[in-house]
Amino acid sequence: MLTSHLARAESALAGADAAATAGVIADFDFSEDLLDAALSVRRHVGRLSDVIHAATITRCLPLILEEGEIITARPSLGAGNDPTRPYDLETDRRIAEFKVAQWKGGDTMRKRGVFADLVHLALDDSTRKAQMFVVGNRPAKFLRTSTTTAQWALARSSPHLRTRFDAAFGTDVMTVAEFTNGPGKAIEIVDLSDLLSALAEQ
């Protein structure tokens, strides 16, 4: 109840002298430890997305891996992939990307990101099962029904991905839905909130 806590502290400080403020600090626990901890969290808060991404993937693994299925490459637990690890998860049977963000409406950059990952999965020629893990029904609805063009959705992606898209799927304009239901139809779109209840509660 931070708002009410701060309001009470503000009231206590009104009319206080130096000696009285020391008492307010003690009464409301505005200690040096609190300040140090808050500063530490602020320094590292940008990495919270990486923690969520990593925790989501690792907690899903026992739920999705089939008997005898082996992870063949180091998973990409942090945000983003590198050339040596093109997918978040790569096994002897599947490739998968995880999008853990909760869509709230608008979500322009998230739309572009999830479509780029779908294209990346569709470009794989290994015959392994391909899966896109998302949270909630909005990402899947966007992919399956959007009349936005694929070219718009890839506009912020790397030139390399756009070149591969054109080479594999042609340069004619197609919508996101046309791609998802056409070249990308083999990719399974999985709602993570069906696997991890914590994500459904957000």
C-alpha positions as CSV (number, residue, x, y, z in Angstrom):
1,M,0.0,0.0,0.0
2,L,2.7,2.4,-1.1
3,T,0.4,5.3,-1.8
4,S,-1.3,5.4,1.6
5,H,2.1,4.8,3.3
6,L,3.6,7.8,1.5
7,A,0.5,9.9,2.3
8,R,0.9,9.2,6.0
9,A,4.6,10.0,5.9
10,E,3.9,13.3,4.1
11,S,1.4,14.2,6.9
12,A,3.9,13.3,9.6
13,L,6.5,15.5,7.9
14,A,4.3,18.6,7.7
15,G,5.5,21.0,10.4
16,A,8.4,18.8,11.4
17,D,11.9,20.1,12.4
18,A,15.2,18.3,11.8
19,A,14.8,16.2,15.0
20,A,11.3,15.2,14.1
21,T,12.2,14.1,10.6
22,A,14.6,11.6,12.1
23,G,11.7,10.1,13.9
24,V,9.6,9.9,10.7
25,I,12.4,8.1,9.0
26,A,12.4,5.5,11.7
27,D,8.6,5.3,12.0
28,F,8.1,4.8,8.2
29,D,11.2,2.6,7.6
30,F,12.9,5.0,5.2
31,S,16.2,3.3,6.1
32,E,19.5,3.3,4.3
33,D,18.9,-0.3,3.4
34,L,15.6,0.6,1.8
35,L,17.3,3.2,-0.4
36,D,20.2,0.8,-1.3
37,A,17.7,-1.9,-2.3
38,A,15.5,0.4,-4.3
39,L,18.5,1.8,-6.2
40,S,19.7,-1.8,-6.9
41,V,16.3,-2.8,-8.3
42,R,16.2,0.3,-10.5
43,R,19.7,-0.5,-11.9
44,H,18.6,-4.0,-12.8
45,V,14.9,-3.5,-13.6
46,G,15.7,-3.6,-17.3
47,R,16.7,-7.3,-16.9
48,L,13.4,-8.3,-15.4
49,S,12.1,-9.2,-18.9
50,D,15.1,-11.5,-19.2
51,V,14.2,-13.2,-15.9
52,I,10.6,-13.6,-16.9
53,H,11.6,-15.0,-20.3
54,A,14.1,-17.4,-18.8
55,A,11.7,-18.6,-16.0
56,T,8.9,-19.1,-18.6
57,I,11.0,-21.2,-20.9
58,T,12.6,-23.3,-18.2
59,R,9.3,-24.0,-16.4
60,C,7.7,-25.0,-19.8
61,L,10.4,-27.5,-20.7
62,P,9.2,-30.4,-18.4
63,L,5.7,-29.8,-19.7
64,I,6.4,-29.8,-23.4
65,L,9.3,-32.1,-24.0
66,E,8.3,-35.5,-25.2
67,E,9.9,-38.7,-23.8
68,G,13.4,-39.1,-25.3
69,E,13.4,-35.6,-26.8
70,I,16.7,-33.9,-26.3
71,I,17.6,-30.2,-26.3
72,T,20.3,-30.0,-29.0
73,A,21.5,-26.4,-28.7
74,R,22.0,-24.0,-25.8
75,P,18.5,-22.4,-25.3
76,S,18.2,-18.6,-25.7
77,L,16.8,-17.8,-22.2
78,G,17.5,-14.0,-22.4
79,A,15.7,-11.6,-24.8
80,G,17.0,-11.9,-28.4
81,N,18.8,-14.6,-30.2
82,D,22.3,-14.7,-31.7
83,P,23.5,-16.3,-35.0
84,T,24.7,-19.4,-33.2
85,R,21.3,-19.9,-31.5
86,P,18.6,-18.9,-34.0
87,Y,15.7,-20.1,-31.9
88,D,14.7,-19.8,-28.3
89,L,14.5,-23.6,-28.1
90,E,15.9,-26.2,-30.4
91,T,15.6,-29.9,-29.9
92,D,16.0,-33.0,-32.0
93,R,12.2,-32.8,-32.7
94,R,11.2,-29.1,-32.5
95,I,12.1,-25.5,-32.9
96,A,10.3,-22.9,-30.8
97,E,10.1,-19.2,-30.1
98,F,8.6,-17.7,-26.9
99,K,6.9,-14.3,-26.7
100,V,6.1,-13.7,-23.1
101,A,4.8,-10.1,-23.3
102,Q,1.2,-9.5,-22.2
103,W,-0.6,-7.6,-25.0
104,K,-2.7,-4.8,-23.7
105,G,-4.0,-3.1,-26.9
106,G,-2.1,-1.3,-29.7
107,D,1.1,-3.4,-29.3
108,T,2.7,-2.3,-32.6
109,M,6.2,-3.5,-31.8
110,R,4.9,-6.7,-30.3
111,K,2.9,-7.4,-33.5
112,R,6.0,-6.9,-35.6
113,G,8.1,-9.0,-33.3
114,V,5.7,-12.0,-33.2
115,F,5.3,-11.9,-36.9
116,A,9.1,-11.8,-37.5
117,D,9.5,-14.8,-35.3
118,L,6.7,-16.6,-37.2
119,V,8.5,-15.9,-40.5
120,H,11.8,-17.1,-39.0
121,L,10.2,-20.4,-37.9
122,A,8.6,-20.8,-41.4
123,L,11.9,-20.4,-43.1
124,D,13.3,-23.5,-41.3
125,D,13.7,-26.4,-43.7
126,S,14.6,-29.1,-41.1
127,T,11.1,-30.8,-41.0
128,R,11.1,-30.4,-37.2
129,K,7.9,-29.3,-35.5
130,A,7.7,-25.5,-35.2
131,Q,5.9,-23.8,-32.4
132,M,5.2,-20.2,-31.4
133,F,4.5,-19.7,-27.7
134,V,2.5,-16.6,-26.9
135,V,0.5,-15.3,-23.9
136,G,-3.3,-14.9,-24.3
137,N,-5.4,-14.9,-27.4
138,R,-4.5,-11.5,-28.8
139,P,-1.2,-12.5,-30.5
140,A,-2.8,-15.6,-32.1
141,K,-5.8,-13.5,-33.3
142,F,-3.5,-11.0,-34.8
143,L,-1.5,-13.6,-36.7
144,R,-4.6,-15.5,-37.9
145,T,-6.9,-12.6,-38.8
146,S,-4.9,-9.4,-39.4
147,T,-5.2,-7.6,-42.8
148,T,-2.0,-5.7,-42.1
149,T,0.6,-6.5,-44.8
150,A,3.5,-8.8,-44.1
151,Q,5.7,-6.1,-45.6
152,W,4.6,-3.6,-42.9
153,A,5.1,-6.2,-40.1
154,L,8.7,-6.8,-41.3
155,A,9.6,-3.2,-41.9
156,R,11.6,-3.0,-38.7
157,S,13.2,-6.4,-39.0
158,S,16.7,-7.0,-40.3
159,P,17.4,-6.6,-44.0
160,H,18.6,-10.2,-44.0
161,L,15.2,-11.5,-42.8
162,R,13.3,-9.4,-45.3
163,T,15.6,-10.7,-48.1
164,R,15.0,-14.3,-47.0
165,F,11.3,-13.7,-46.9
166,D,11.2,-12.3,-50.4
167,A,13.3,-15.2,-51.7
168,A,11.2,-17.9,-50.1
169,F,7.7,-16.4,-50.3
170,G,7.8,-13.9,-53.1
171,T,7.5,-10.1,-53.3
172,D,3.8,-9.9,-53.9
173,V,1.9,-8.2,-51.1
174,M,0.3,-10.6,-48.7
175,T,-1.4,-10.0,-45.3
176,V,-0.2,-11.3,-42.0
177,A,-3.3,-13.6,-42.0
178,E,-2.6,-14.9,-45.5
179,F,1.0,-15.7,-44.5
180,T,0.0,-17.4,-41.2
181,N,-2.7,-19.4,-42.9
182,G,-0.6,-20.2,-45.9
183,P,3.2,-20.5,-45.7
184,G,3.1,-20.4,-41.9
185,K,0.2,-22.8,-41.4
186,A,2.3,-25.7,-40.1
187,I,3.5,-23.6,-37.1
188,E,1.6,-24.4,-34.0
189,I,0.6,-21.3,-32.0
190,V,0.5,-22.2,-28.3
191,D,-1.0,-20.1,-25.5
192,L,1.5,-20.1,-22.6
193,S,-1.2,-19.3,-20.1
194,D,-2.6,-22.8,-20.7
195,L,0.7,-24.2,-19.5
196,L,1.6,-21.7,-16.7
197,S,-1.3,-20.4,-14.6
198,A,0.8,-17.4,-13.4
199,L,0.7,-16.0,-16.9
200,A,-3.1,-16.3,-17.1
201,E,-3.4,-14.3,-13.9
202,Q,-1.6,-11.2,-15.2
